[in-house]
Amino acid sequence: MKNIGGNALVIKEVNINLVRRVLKERKQATKRQIAEDTGLSVVTAGSVLEVLVRQNEVLAAGQISSSGGRPAQQYIYNDEHALALILFPFEKHGGICIHCTVVTLFGRCLYEANRPVEQVDLVCFEVIIDELLNRYPAIQAIGFGLPGAEAGGRLVLSDYEALRGIPVAEYFRERCQKRVIIENDVNAAAIGYYSRTGREAAASAVYLYFPDRFPPGAGIIINGKLHRGRSGFAGEVANIPLGIPWSSSEWQSSPAGMMEAIARLTATVSGVLNPDAVVLYGSFLQVEHLSGIVELCAGLLPPGVAPQIVLSTDFAADYLNGMIVSTLATLETGLQLTKFEA
C-alpha cells in the first residue's frame, strides 16, 4: 500500500504551489482550468485561489463566456507580488560601476541602472540597496554577482580587496532580512547561457570565460545543474597545472599560441568531465578562431570524444540572465508530497 506523507499544513502548501505553477505557466486561467491542470477538485482550487487573491499574489481578471453556463472568472498571476534585486560590479571607461536590476517573478525588468562607485565594498552596496528597497518594497531577494570564490560563507578569492574575507551574503541577510545569494561571474554566465539556449535538462556543459585582465574561470553544468564542488572551488581552472602563464598576456601573444592554450584547457576539462558542450567567451575571440580551436582540441582527444565547442557572443547577457535565474530561484519553494511504502 502506498501512503502520502504530509500533514494538513504541508498539503495546503503543496496545493498552493500547484496552483502557482499553473498560473505562472498559463499566465491566465479559470478555476476549472486550474483544477484540470493540477488534478485538484474545483472546490479546492477555488479555496487556494481565495488565499492567493487575499495576499495579492493572484489577481482576478475579466470573465469569459462558458458553454451553457455563467461566465467564468479568470485569474492571473501577479508577477510583481515579489521582486528580486540583482547587483554586480563592472569596469567602465576606467572606473567602476555597480549594475542594478530589479525584476519581477517572470524576469520582467522594472528598473535598470549603472551606478558609478569609488570602490566596491559593503558601504557602496548598502547605499544602493537601501534606496531601491525604499523604492521597491516588494523586493524579497537580493543577488550579488561577484567574481571570486566563497568558502565557509566568506569571500576567500575576490577581485575587490575590501570584500576579501567578508561574509557578504550573511551580512546582508541580517541587515535586510531578505533572501541573499552570491554567485561568481562565470557560474552566473554558465547558468544564463544554459537557460537562454534551452538545452535539455540532462545536458552538461562547461563555460570557459577568458577575462581581459584575469586568469580564466569555468562554470560547470552537470545534468542541468551548476556544479560547485565540495567547497565551492569547482571551476577555478587557472589552477590546473598546464604550464600556461594565464596571469600574463604571453599566451595571447599570437593567434596560434592563444588557440593552442584554449584548446589544451578545453581538452583537459573535456577529459575530466566529458561534457556535451564547451562554451567559450573572451572579448578577443572571433569566429575565425573557433575552427582552429576545434581542430587542435580534436587532436588532443580520442576520436569521438571531443565536445561541441561553441562561442558565446554576449557574456554580459549570459551573466545578467544567470543572476536573474539564480536570484529568482531563491523565491521558489520546492515543497512537494513524497510517496513511501508502508
Buried (B, 14 or more C-beta within 10 A) or exposed (E): EEEEEBEEEBBBBBBBBBBBBBBEEBEBBBBEBBBBBBEBEEEBBBBBBEBBBEEEBBBEBEEEEEEEEEEBBBBBBBBBBBBBBBBBBBEEEEEBBBBBBBBBBEBEEBEEEEBEBEEBBBEBBBEBBEEBBEEBEBBBBBBBBBBBBBEEEBBBBBBBEEBEEBBBBEBBBEBBEBBBBBBBBBBBBBBBBBBBBEBEEEBBBBBBBBBEEBBBBBBBBBEBEBBBEEEBBBBBBBEBEBEBEBEEEEBBEEEEEBBBBBBBBBBBBBEEBEBBBBBBBBEEBEEEBBEBBBEBBBEBBEEEEBBEBBBBEBBEBBBBBBBBBBBBBBBEEEEEEEEEEE
